[in-house]
Amino acid sequence: MLYLFLRRFFVAPIVKLLFHPKVTGLENIPSEGPALLVSNHLAFCDSIFLPVAVPRQIVFPAKSEYFTAPGLKGKLVATFFRSVGQIPIDRSGGRASLAALNTGLEILDKGELFGIYPEGTRSPDGRLYKGKTGVARMAIVAGVPVIPVAMIDTEKLQPPGTLWPQWLIREPGRRLPRLVRPGVAIGKPLDFSRYEGMEKDRFVLRSVTDEIMYAMMELSGQEYVDMYAEKAKDLIKAGEKVDDHLKPRLDDTKAS
């Protein structure tokens, strides 16, 4: 009830008034029954725009620290995260994947929508990074439709490391700055029922994950990087270029 009240009368009106996000593909969201929503992750505000865009409640896993901070500020932060459908997940001790998997399966078993970011973290440079196979395991075990989602231009609205939105951006070749209008593109459901009972096969898990990431890439128009985003962030932090550590593609080697 808290989610529905805050979303309908507080969060959604403010988001729509200030940002007017462009939403396409809502017809691909089932009116009832469970589904797994998988999205690229460009900015912190992704977890605001997607729940606001979809009429039904979407449950997302979030770090438990967001819900346990002390004082009035901590309570306000926890209330806000609950208002956009996020629930605490204990990510300590290397249990993040298992915790998210079990929580997701419980939510889906109740017939609800569960949202997850297969990249595991926000993209450091706006590109789409390699997906983790936990999303495939969840899809196969739950046996529910997988709905690809693309967040568009949210990293321009809220660049990495910034708290406040930037409505205007300058682009090469344009004399005047452009107004940023974030977008949410929802694709057609993917069916992986053919892999029932094969959730322990690592080759199947990688194949399913790659199919999901390809669907997201087509929706978002992002360049795909065959590297985990966490590793890319470590390279950038160390002052290195991500592209210098990528394996050459077959086409590249033939061309050379």
C-alpha positions in Angstrom: 0.0 0.0 0.0 2.8 2.4 0.8 4.4 1.7 -2.6 1.2 2.4 -4.5 0.3 5.5 -2.5 3.8 7.1 -2.7 4.2 6.1 -6.4 0.8 7.4 -7.5 0.5 10.6 -5.5 4.1 11.6 -4.9 7.0 10.1 -6.9 5.2 9.6 -10.3 3.7 13.1 -10.5 7.0 14.7 -9.7 9.0 12.6 -12.1 6.6 13.1 -14.9 6.4 16.9 -14.3 10.1 17.4 -14.1 11.5 14.9 -16.7 8.6 13.9 -18.9 10.2 10.5 -19.7 9.4 8.8 -23.0 8.0 5.3 -22.5 7.4 2.8 -25.3 6.4 -0.9 -25.3 4.1 -0.8 -22.2 1.9 -3.3 -24.1 4.6 -5.9 -23.5 4.1 -5.8 -19.7 1.5 -8.5 -18.7 -1.5 -7.2 -16.9 -1.1 -10.0 -14.3 1.1 -12.9 -13.5 4.9 -13.0 -12.9 7.6 -11.7 -15.2 11.3 -10.9 -14.9 12.2 -7.4 -16.1 15.9 -7.1 -17.1 17.4 -3.7 -17.8 20.6 -2.0 -18.7 22.0 0.2 -15.9 23.2 3.7 -16.8 22.5 5.8 -13.7 21.1 5.8 -10.2 17.9 7.3 -11.5 17.1 4.1 -13.6 15.6 2.7 -10.4 13.2 5.6 -10.3 12.2 6.0 -14.0 11.4 2.3 -14.6 9.0 1.8 -11.6 7.3 5.0 -12.5 6.9 3.9 -16.2 5.2 0.6 -15.5 1.7 0.6 -14.0 2.3 -2.6 -12.0 4.6 -2.7 -9.0 8.2 -3.8 -9.8 10.3 -5.2 -7.0 14.1 -4.5 -7.2 16.9 -5.7 -4.9 18.9 -3.0 -3.3 21.8 -2.8 -0.8 20.6 -3.3 2.7 22.6 -0.3 3.8 20.0 1.9 2.1 17.5 0.8 4.7 19.5 0.8 7.9 21.1 4.2 8.0 20.4 6.0 11.4 18.6 9.2 12.0 15.8 11.1 10.2 17.8 11.1 7.0 18.2 7.3 7.1 14.5 6.9 7.6 13.7 9.2 4.7 16.1 7.3 2.4 14.6 4.0 3.4 11.1 5.3 2.8 12.0 6.6 -0.6 13.5 3.3 -1.7 10.4 1.4 -0.5 8.3 3.9 -2.4 10.0 2.9 -5.7 9.6 -0.9 -5.0 13.1 -1.7 -3.7 13.7 -4.3 -1.0 16.9 -4.8 1.0 19.4 -7.5 0.0 22.4 -8.5 2.2 25.4 -8.3 -0.2 28.0 -9.1 2.4 30.2 -12.2 2.5 29.9 -13.0 -1.2 26.2 -13.9 -0.8 24.9 -11.2 -3.2 24.1 -13.5 -6.1 22.4 -16.2 -3.9 20.4 -13.5 -2.0 19.2 -11.8 -5.1 18.3 -15.2 -6.7 16.3 -16.5 -3.7 14.5 -13.1 -3.3 13.7 -13.0 -7.0 12.3 -16.5 -7.0 10.1 -15.7 -4.0 8.7 -12.5 -5.6 8.0 -14.3 -8.9 6.4 -17.2 -7.1 3.9 -14.7 -5.7 2.9 -13.7 -9.3 4.7 -10.3 -9.1 7.2 -8.5 -11.3 10.9 -8.6 -10.4 13.5 -6.3 -11.8 17.2 -6.9 -12.1 20.2 -5.4 -13.8 22.2 -8.2 -15.4 25.4 -6.1 -15.6 25.5 -6.1 -11.8 26.4 -2.4 -11.6 26.1 0.8 -13.5 27.9 1.2 -16.8 31.1 3.3 -16.3 30.9 4.9 -19.8 27.4 4.4 -21.2 28.1 1.1 -23.0 26.5 -2.2 -22.4 28.6 -4.6 -20.5 28.7 -8.4 -20.2 25.8 -9.9 -18.3 26.1 -12.1 -15.2 24.5 -15.5 -15.5 22.4 -15.2 -12.4 19.7 -13.7 -14.5 19.6 -16.8 -16.7 19.4 -19.1 -13.7 16.5 -17.2 -12.3 14.7 -17.1 -15.6 15.1 -20.9 -16.1 14.2 -21.9 -12.5 11.2 -19.6 -12.3 10.0 -20.4 -15.8 8.5 -16.9 -16.4 8.7 -14.5 -19.3 11.8 -12.4 -19.5 11.1 -8.8 -20.6 14.1 -6.8 -21.8 14.1 -3.1 -20.9 16.4 -0.3 -22.1 17.0 2.9 -20.2 17.9 5.7 -22.6 19.9 8.8 -21.9 19.7 8.5 -18.1 23.5 8.7 -17.9 23.3 12.1 -19.6 20.7 13.3 -17.2 22.6 12.0 -14.3 26.3 11.5 -15.2 28.4 9.2 -13.0 29.4 10.8 -9.7 26.7 13.4 -9.8 23.7 13.7 -7.5 21.5 16.4 -9.2 20.1 16.0 -12.8 21.5 18.0 -15.7 18.7 18.9 -18.0 20.8 20.5 -20.7 23.9 18.9 -22.4 26.2 20.1 -25.1 27.0 17.8 -28.0 29.6 18.0 -30.8 28.2 19.8 -33.9 25.4 21.5 -32.1 25.5 25.2 -31.3 22.9 25.1 -28.6 22.6 22.7 -25.7 20.0 19.9 -26.0 17.3 19.2 -23.5 17.7 15.7 -22.1 14.5 13.6 -22.1 15.1 10.2 -20.6 13.5 7.1 -22.1 12.3 3.7 -21.1 11.9 1.1 -24.0 10.2 -2.2 -23.1 10.8 -5.1 -25.5 8.8 -8.2 -26.3 8.9 -11.1 -23.8 11.6 -13.8 -24.2 10.7 -17.4 -23.6 13.3 -19.8 -22.2 11.1 -22.7 -21.3 13.0 -24.9 -23.7 15.8 -24.9 -21.1 13.7 -26.2 -18.2 15.8 -28.2 -15.8 19.1 -27.0 -17.3 19.9 -24.2 -14.8 23.1 -25.9 -13.7 24.6 -26.1 -17.2 27.0 -23.2 -17.5 27.0 -23.2 -21.3 23.2 -22.9 -21.3 23.4 -20.1 -18.6 25.9 -18.2 -20.7 23.8 -18.7 -23.9 20.6 -17.5 -22.2 22.4 -14.5 -20.7 23.9 -13.5 -24.0 20.5 -13.7 -25.7 19.0 -11.4 -23.0 21.9 -8.9 -23.4 21.5 -8.9 -27.2 17.8 -8.0 -26.8 18.7 -5.2 -24.5 21.4 -4.0 -26.9 18.9 -3.9 -29.8 16.5 -1.8 -27.7 19.1 0.6 -26.3 21.3 1.0 -29.3 24.3 0.7 -27.0 27.7 -0.6 -28.0 28.3 -4.0 -26.4 31.5 -4.7 -24.4 32.6 -8.3 -23.7 33.8 -7.5 -20.2 32.1 -7.3 -16.8 31.4 -3.7 -15.8 33.0 -4.2 -12.4 36.3 -5.0 -14.1 35.9 -2.0 -16.4 35.5 0.2 -13.4 38.6 -1.2 -11.8 40.6 -0.5 -15.0 39.3 3.1 -15.2 40.1 3.7 -11.5 43.6 2.4 -12.2 44.0 4.9 -15.0 43.8 2.4 -17.8 41.7 2.2 -20.9 39.0 -0.5 -21.1 39.4 -1.0 -24.8 43.1 -1.9 -24.3 42.1 -4.9 -22.4 39.4 -6.3 -24.8 40.1 -9.4 -26.8 40.1 -8.6 -30.6 37.1 -9.7 -32.5 37.4 -12.2 -35.3 36.5 -9.6 -37.9 39.2 -7.3 -36.6 41.9 -10.0 -36.8 40.8 -10.9 -40.4 41.0 -7.3 -41.4 44.5 -6.9 -40.1 
